[in-house]
Amino acid sequence: MTSFNEILAAINSDKNSTKPIEQAILEAIVEARATCEQNGSNSPNCAVAWDIVEELQAEKAHQKQAKHRKTALETYCEMYPDALECLIYDL
């Protein structure tokens, strides 16, 4: 069964884990299917295994939402920080 440490590693895969979250999801699905096959689809272990899959998928969705996409103005201002459109004044 997937351990709590493996879940945390998958969640933090953007920065310091070697296993991307997509791979962790696929492995969790395979493990959940095997767990349900061995213990039955109504067993607590089966429910926990699918809960892990669901949590990983939710975290992937949250990470995707959290990534900020740059606007055209932000990209332009990175290239030309002294342009009038990019100057920021403190009042």
C-alpha positions as CSV (number, residue, x, y, z in Angstrom):
1,M,0.0,0.0,0.0
2,T,1.2,3.5,-0.7
3,S,2.7,5.2,2.3
4,F,2.1,8.7,3.5
5,N,5.7,9.6,2.7
6,E,5.2,8.6,-1.0
7,I,2.1,10.8,-1.1
8,L,4.0,13.8,0.3
9,A,6.8,13.1,-2.2
10,A,4.4,13.1,-5.1
11,I,2.7,16.3,-3.9
12,N,6.1,18.1,-3.7
13,S,7.2,16.7,-7.0
14,D,7.6,20.1,-8.6
15,K,10.6,21.0,-6.5
16,N,12.4,18.2,-4.8
17,S,11.0,14.8,-5.7
18,T,12.3,12.5,-8.5
19,K,8.8,11.0,-9.2
20,P,6.4,13.3,-11.0
21,I,2.8,13.4,-9.7
22,E,1.5,11.8,-12.9
23,Q,3.6,8.8,-12.3
24,A,2.5,8.6,-8.7
25,I,-1.1,8.7,-9.8
26,L,-0.6,5.9,-12.3
27,E,1.2,3.8,-9.6
28,A,-1.6,4.5,-7.1
29,I,-4.2,3.4,-9.6
30,V,-2.4,0.1,-10.2
31,E,-2.0,-0.4,-6.5
32,A,-5.6,0.4,-5.8
33,R,-6.8,-2.1,-8.4
34,A,-4.6,-4.8,-7.0
35,T,-5.7,-4.0,-3.4
36,C,-9.4,-4.2,-4.4
37,E,-8.8,-7.4,-6.2
38,Q,-7.1,-9.0,-3.2
39,N,-9.4,-7.6,-0.4
40,G,-12.6,-7.1,-2.3
41,S,-14.2,-3.9,-3.5
42,N,-16.0,-3.2,-0.3
43,S,-13.0,-3.5,2.0
44,P,-11.6,-0.6,3.9
45,N,-8.2,-1.1,2.3
46,C,-9.8,-0.7,-1.1
47,A,-11.5,2.5,-0.1
48,V,-8.2,3.9,1.3
49,A,-6.3,3.0,-1.9
50,W,-8.9,4.9,-4.0
51,D,-8.8,7.8,-1.6
52,I,-5.1,8.1,-2.2
53,V,-5.7,8.2,-5.9
54,E,-8.3,10.9,-5.5
55,E,-6.0,13.0,-3.3
56,L,-3.2,12.8,-5.8
57,Q,-5.5,13.8,-8.6
58,A,-6.8,16.7,-6.6
59,E,-3.3,17.9,-5.8
60,K,-2.4,17.7,-9.5
61,A,-5.4,19.9,-10.3
62,H,-4.4,22.4,-7.5
63,Q,-0.8,22.6,-8.8
64,K,-2.1,23.2,-12.3
65,Q,-4.3,26.1,-11.0
66,A,-1.6,27.6,-8.9
67,K,0.8,28.0,-11.8
68,H,0.7,31.6,-12.9
69,R,0.5,32.2,-16.6
70,K,2.3,35.4,-17.7
71,T,0.3,37.9,-19.6
72,A,1.6,39.6,-22.8
73,L,2.4,42.7,-20.8
74,E,4.4,40.8,-18.2
75,T,6.5,39.1,-20.9
76,Y,7.0,42.5,-22.6
77,C,8.1,44.1,-19.3
78,E,10.6,41.3,-18.7
79,M,12.2,42.1,-22.0
80,Y,11.9,45.9,-21.8
81,P,11.8,46.8,-18.1
82,D,12.4,50.5,-18.8
83,A,9.4,50.9,-21.2
84,L,6.8,53.4,-20.1
85,E,4.1,50.7,-19.8
86,C,6.3,48.8,-17.3
87,L,7.2,51.6,-14.9
88,I,5.7,51.3,-11.5
89,Y,5.4,54.3,-9.3
90,D,5.0,54.2,-5.5
91,L,2.7,56.9,-4.2
